[in-house]
Amino acid sequence: MQNNSLPPSPHGSSRDLMRRPLDFFLTISRTYGDIVCYRPAPEPAYLVNHPDYIRHVLVDNYKNYSKETYINQMFKKVVADGLLVSEGETWRRQRRMMQPAFHQQRIAGLSELVVAETYKMLEKWSAQEDEPVDISREMSVLTLSIITKALFGVDIGSHAAAVGQAVNLGGDLLEKPRHPRFQKALETVEEVVQHIITERRKTGKDTGDLLSMLLDAQDEETGATMDDRQLRHQVVTLLLAGYETTANALTWTWYLLAQHPEVADKVREEVDRELKGCRPTYTDLVRLPYTLQVFQEGMRLYPSAWILGRKALHDDEIGGYPVAAGTIVAISPYTMHRHPGYWENPDDFDPDRFSPERSAGRHRFAYLPFGAGPRQCIGNRFALMEAHLIIAAVSQRYRMELLPGQDIHPQPIFILRPDREIWMKLQS
């Protein structure tokens, strides 16, 4: 029988939520249970932290849960109305048209690009081996180079730094869309993207990159193609979603490996044993399972997409509690990934928890670094391949040593990033 009352609700939640959202969500879920009403009014907002409830919202009844929350509406209005935030038939059409660009064979074809760009970074490091590196910046530069070449098939050269700064600034100022620096950052990205689209349309050349795929993409039902505005929005969305998210996931992985040298040793042993000094390739990845487990564990502890928001379109029920139309339903991978009911010693860094033996029987919706259901991140396989190759290539040459005196904390803005630079010493 349905409970007509709201789920349990903590006191003083608004202030705590704004100040320390990660601690807030962890605390209320562990104190009040797997469904909590953390904002009773004016519009109620629920945190759901049970795999069955998450499956209900993201899969079983996903059509009832819109992405048109405040932050997503702002993103759509001032940044790009792309696949990340579109809704309904618009989203379905975009997804159909973009899906071929992310098929496994296409992703495999980008693996050489990932390795080549990683080795360029390693050569740069070897020339400055005695100097510490800010690993967060290094991963940002690397993944930006990879995603721009994967998208455009060319090195955008002097524009790369401007695009990177614009994307980072956009993440910081997304909640201040009228800020002049935000507007300037957005204009920079759109100008670069539009210039590339215009030049590509002139030549009509298929260079094998993702932009070529999008230019040629047709809706299988209507035969329609994308105009420049639609292309620009999709490309800007892919830049934002495919660059900083992977960079931050890799940064946290290196941070964790630096704190656990025994795990770093196991990665290097696997890489040395299987690759025997050769560059990693796409076909090598199947022989490097522990390396992937390390990245999976890094994403468990520090998921880039730390919060997912939905808005109920119609009345519903979750966990025996009523969900009125208009209710915001929050799903926090950060919180779910640390649920003691599904993860043993959840705060520990333990890549072995992703071994086949220990993964067997784990609830599918207890782990969702890329979301889940029909709106799961379209680039998840590319991100996994990219990170897997980067970790393998870097581990062949270096182990990271965290410089002392650094107090690093996760900063939950648009994505979960470190709150400061992370300086590392490179150990051969």
N, C-alpha and C positions, 0 to 999 in steps of 0.2 A: 504493500500500500504506500502511495506517495506521501512523503513528509511535506506538509504545507509551509513549514518554516524555512528560513534561510539557513545555509550551513553555518557552523560556528564562525564567529568573527572576533579578531583581536581588537584591543583598545589602542588608541593612539597610533593607528596604522599609517595614516597619511604622512606624518612627519618621518617616521622610521623608514617608510618606503622610499621617500625622496633622498634621504641621507645615505642609507646603506641597503640598496635593494637586494643584493645577493644574500646578505645576512638575514634580511627581513623575510625573504621567501623561504630560506632554509629553516628559520626559527618557527614560522607559523605552520609550515607543513609538518614539522616534527612535534609541534606542540598541540595542534588542533586536528591533525589528520590529513587525509588525502584529498579532501575538498574543503576549501576555506573561502569564506566571503571576506575579502580583505578591504573592500570599499562598499559599504552598504548603500550609500547615496552620493550624488543624485542618481547615477546609474550604477547598479550593483556590479561588482567585479569579482569573479571567482578565480582562485588558483586551483587547478586540478593536477594532482601529483600521483596518479595511479595509472599503470599502463592500460587498463581496460577503459578508463575514462578518456585517456588520450586517444585511444583507438576510436572511441565513439565520436569524438570531435573531429579528428583528422581523416577518418576513413568511413566508418559506418553511417554517419549522418553529416558528412562534410558539407553537403549542399546547404545545410541550415546555418553554417558558420562562415560568415564573410570575413575577409581580411581588411575590411574597411574600418579599421580602428584609427585612432587619432594620428599615430605616427605614420601609418601606411597611407592615409589620406594626404598627409602633408608631403610625404615622399612623392606620391603620384602628382600632386599639384605643382610642386616646385622643382622636382628633380626629373623624374621620367615615369611615364605611364606604361611601364614594360611588364614583362611576365611576372616579376616579383610581386606586383601589387594589383594587377588587373583582376577583373572579376567576371563571372558568368560566361556568356558566349564569347566575349572578347578574349578572356583568358583561354578558353578551350581552343579557339582558333589560333591564337599565338602559340600555344603549346604544340598543336598539331604541326604547325609550320616550322617550328624550331627543333622538334625532336630529332629529325634526321641528322642534324649537325652534331648530335651527342651520342650517336650510335657507337658501339664498341670499336668497330673497325676504324672509324674516324678518330677516336681518341687514341687508339694504338698508333696511328700515323703521326700524332703530335709528340710522341714520346722522345724522338730524336731531338726535337726542339728543346724539350725540357732539359735533357742531359747536356746539350751543347751550351745552353745558357748557364747551367750550373757550373760547368767546367770553366767558363769565362770568369765566373765569380771566384772559383778556386784559384785560378791563375793570378787574379788580382790579389787574393789573400797571400799567396806564396811570395809576392813581391813586397809585402809588408808584414811578414810573419811575426815580427817581434812587437807589433802594435796591436792593442786590443781592438775589438770591433763591437759596435752596437748591433747585436744580433737582430733586434727588431727592425732596424733600418735596412740591414743587409737582406733580410727575407722580403721586405717590402720592395726593394729595388729589383730583386730577382723575380718575384712573382709578377710584378708589373711588367717587366720585360717579357716574360713568358706569355702573359695573357694578351698583351698588345700584339705580339707576333702571331699568336694563335688566332686572334680575331682578324688582324689586318694583313698578315703575311709579310709585313715589312717592319723594319725598325723605325719607330716614329721619332728617333733621334732626339733633337733638342726639345721636342714636345713632351718627352717622357717624364722629365722632372716636373714640368708644369702640371701634367695630368696627375701625377702622384701626389703633389702638394694639394691640388684641387680636391682629389678624392678624400685625402685625409682631413682637410679642412671641412669638407662637406659633412663628414661624419661627426665632427666636433660641433658644427653649427646648424645641424639639421633642425633643431628645435627653435632656431632663430632665422627663419627663411628670408626675412627682410634685411638681414645684416648685410652691409655692402660687401664684406669679404666673402660671404657665402654666394652672393649673386655673381661676383667676379669669378669665383672658383667654378661655378656652374657654367658660366659663359665660356671659360677656357676649355672645359671638357667638350662642350657642344660644338665649339668652333673647330677643334681638332677632328672630332668625329665627322662633322658635316663635310669638311674639306676632303677627308679620305673617301667618303661615300661619293661625293661629286666626281673626284678623279677616277674612281673605280667605274662609275657609270659611263664616263667618257670612253674609257678603254674597252669596257665590256669583257675584260679578261678574267677568266676563272683561275685564280692563283692557288686554289685548294684550301684556302683558309675559311674560318667561320663566316666572315663577311660575304664571301662568294656564295656560300651555302644559303645565307639569309637573302641575298639578292635574287637568287634563283628559286627560293622557296615559294611554293604555291599551296594554297589551301586545297586539300584534296576534295573538299565538298563543293567549293565555289570557283576554284581556279584563280582566285585573287592573289596578287603579290603585295609586298609591302611598299608603301610610298616612303619618301625620304624621312618624313616625321616619324613614322612607325619604326623604320630602321634605326634612326638616331636614338629613339627611346630604348629599343632593345639592346643596342650596343652599349649605351651608357649604363643600363641595368647590368649587363654582363660584366662590364668593367668594375662596377662597384661590388657586385656579388662574387666575382671570380678572382679578385686581386687581394684586397685587404683581409678577407676572411681566411684564405689559405695562408697568407703571410703571418697572421696572428696565431693560427693553429700550429704552424711550424715554429714560431718563436716560443710558444709555451712548451712545445716538445723539447726544444734545445734547452730551455730553462730547467725542465724536469730531468733531462739526461745529465745536465751539469751537477745536479744535486744527487744523482744516483749513478756514480761511475761504474758500479757493477753491472748496471743495465746497459750503459754505453759500451762496456767491454763485450757484452753478449752480442750486441748489434754488430760491432766490428768483427768479431769472430765469425759470425754468420756471413757477413759480406765478404770477408777475406777467403773463407772456405769455398763459397759458391762462385765468386766472381774471379778469384785468382788474379787480382790486379787489373782486370779488364773493366772498361766502362760498362755500367749497367744498361740493359736494354729492356724493352717491354716484356720480352719472353723470359727474362731472368726473374721477374717479380714473383712468379709462383714459387720460386726456390728461396725466397726471402720472407717467410711468413712472420718471423719474430720482429723484423724491421717494421712491418705493417702493424703488428700488434702494439708496438710502441706508439705509433702515431694515433691509433684508435684509442689508446689509453689517455694520451694527451688531450684528445678531443672529448673524452669522457669528463676529465677534470676541468677543462677550460674550453667548452664549446663556443665557437665564435658567435653562433646564433643562440645566445643565452636565454632569449625569451621569444615566445611566439604568441601573438595575440589574435583572437577571433571575436566576432560579434554575432550573437544569436539573432537570426532573422525572425524566428517564430519560437513560441513556447516549446520547451523541451524538458527533459529530466536527466540528471546525471547523479549517479550514486544515491538515488532515492530522494534527491532534493530538486525542487522546481527550478528551472532556468527560464526566466521570463524573457520575452523578445526584447532585444536591446542590451541584454546582459553581456558584459565583456568577459570572455573566458581566456585566462592566461595559462600557458603551458611553459614551464621553465625547464629546458634540458639540463641546465646547471643544477637545478634542484632534483629532478628525476634521476640524474646520473649519480647523485649522492644519497639516494634513498636506501637506508640500511636494510629494508626488506627485500631488496633486489641486488644489492651489491655488498659483499662481505668487506668489512673494513673500508668503507666507501671513500674515505679521505686519503687513503694510501695510494701511491703510484705503483701499480702492479700490472705490467703488460701481460703476464701469464693468464690473467682473467679472460683474455680474448683468445686463448688457445681453443682448438676445437672441443677438447674434453670439457673445459669449464664453461664454454659458451653454450653447450648442448642443453636445451631445456630452458634457456633464459627467455623471458618474455620479449617478444619482438619489439614492443613499444616501451621497454625500459631504457633503450638506447636510441637516441634520435638526434645525432649531431647535424644531420641534413634535413631535419623535419621528417615527415612521414606521409603516406597516402598519396593521392593524386597530385598534391602540391609539393611533394618532396623536391628538393633542389635538383634542377635539371642537370647541373654540372657536377653531381656528386662523384660519378665515376672518374671524371677528369681530375678532380681535386685529389682523390685517393691515389690515382696513378702518379700525378705530379709530385705529391708529398713523398710517396714511397720511393721514387727515383731520386729525389733530392736528398733524402736522409741516407740512402745507400751510398750515393756519390760522395757526399761530404764525410760520412763516417769512414770511408776508405782512407782519407787523408788526415782528418782532425778529430780530436775530442775537445769539447768545449769546457772551459774552466771559468766558473763565475767569479768575477773580481769581488773581493770582500767589500763590506760596507754598503751594499745595495739592499734597500728595503722595497721589494717589488710586491705590488698588489694588483689584482684584476680591477679594471675600470669598466663598468658596464654602461657603455654609451649605446651607440647604434649596434656595435658589436663588442665582444669582450676582448679588450686589449690591455696590455700592461699600462700601468699609470705613469711609467717613465721609461727612459732608455734602459736597456739591459746590456751591460758591458761584459764581454767575454774575452778570455785569453785563449788563443788557438794552440792546442798541444798536438804535435805530430804523432 
